Amino acid sequence: DMLRLLSEERAAKSVSPHPYLTQDLQDRLLCALINEGAHLLEEGIASSAFDIDVVMMHGLGFPRQKGGPMNYADRRSLFEIHRLTSQFAAEDPEVWQVSKLLAQRAGERQTFGQG
């Protein structure tokens, strides 16, 4: 069963379960989407943050009146999103690679909408 598999995988990797608050889970999920969106912009796969948000609204059901994850990042501040994403990368560098574009825009106190 799934719980047994998780337990075995944790033991194999010496990982202990960690209780997360709802805000922690939301931050991790949104930062993952935002960071990957920034990678798409870096690589030229997406031409704008707005295009990513449109896909996220239509594909994943983000509410239109609030925009998508890239708009959320701009409103919350790229500095804060970068801080959180860097924290997650320090905890698990195998999974998290912070986007250079995210780091640059955060350092310059810009938004994705400015690019």
N, C-alpha and C positions, 0 to 999 in steps of 0.2 A: 504494500500500500504506500501511498505518497508520504505519509509521516515517517514511515520506516526508512524510505529512500532518503528523505531530507536528513534524518538523524544520522544515517550512515555517511552521507556526503559531508555533513558538518564534522563528524568524527575524523574522517579521512583528511580534512583540511584544517583541523584544529580550530574550528569556528564555533563560537557559542552563540545561541540565539540571543537576539537583542530586541527588547520591546520598543516599538516605535509609536510615537504619538501621531495622530492624524496629520498634523501640520508637517511632521518629518517626512511622512510618506508622500504628501502632496509636493513638498519641496523637491524630493528626489525624482519624482515622476516628471514634474515640470522642468526641472533643470536638465534632465536627460533629453527631453524633447527640444528644449531651447539650444542646448549644446550641439545636438545633432543637426538642428536647423542652421546653426552657425557654420558647421562643417559643410553643409550643402551650399551655403553662400560662398565659403572659401574656395570650394572646388568648382564653382561655376555651374553646379547642377541646378540650382535655383537662382533666378535673377534678382529676386527681392524678398525681403522679409514678409511683405504683403502677400506675395504668391504662396509662400509657405503657410501663412495663416489661412488663406482661402482654402487650401487643400485640407488643412486641419479642421476647419469649420465644416466643410462638406464631407470629408472622409471619416473624421473621428467625432463629429458632433459638438465641437466647441461652440458655445453660444455666439451667434453673430453680433449681438449687441455688446459683447465683451471682447470680441476679437479672438485671435488665436494665441498660441504660446509666445510668439515673437513680440506681439503687441503687449502681452502681459509682462514680458521681460523689460520692455521699454518703460512701462508704467511703474514697475517695481524698482527698477534701476539695474543696469547691466553690472554696475559695481557690486551690488548685493548678489546677483545671480552668479557672477564670477567667483565671489568669495565662497558661496555655498558649493559650487561645482568644484572648486579647487580643494575644498575640505573633503568632498566625496572622493576626489582623485587621490588625495593623500591616504585615505582609508583603504582604497581599492584601486590601485593604478592599473591593474589588469583590465578592469572594466571601463574606467573613466579616463579619457584623454581630453583635457580641456582644449577647446577650439582656440586657435591663435587669434582669430577674428574677435571672438568674445573677449579674450584678454586685452587685445588692442583697444577695442571700443570702450571697455570698462575703464582702462587706464586713462583714456582720453576723455572720460565722462561723456561719451556719446551714446546714441541709441542705434538700434538697427534701422530705424526709420530715416536716419541721417545718411545712410549709405547708398 
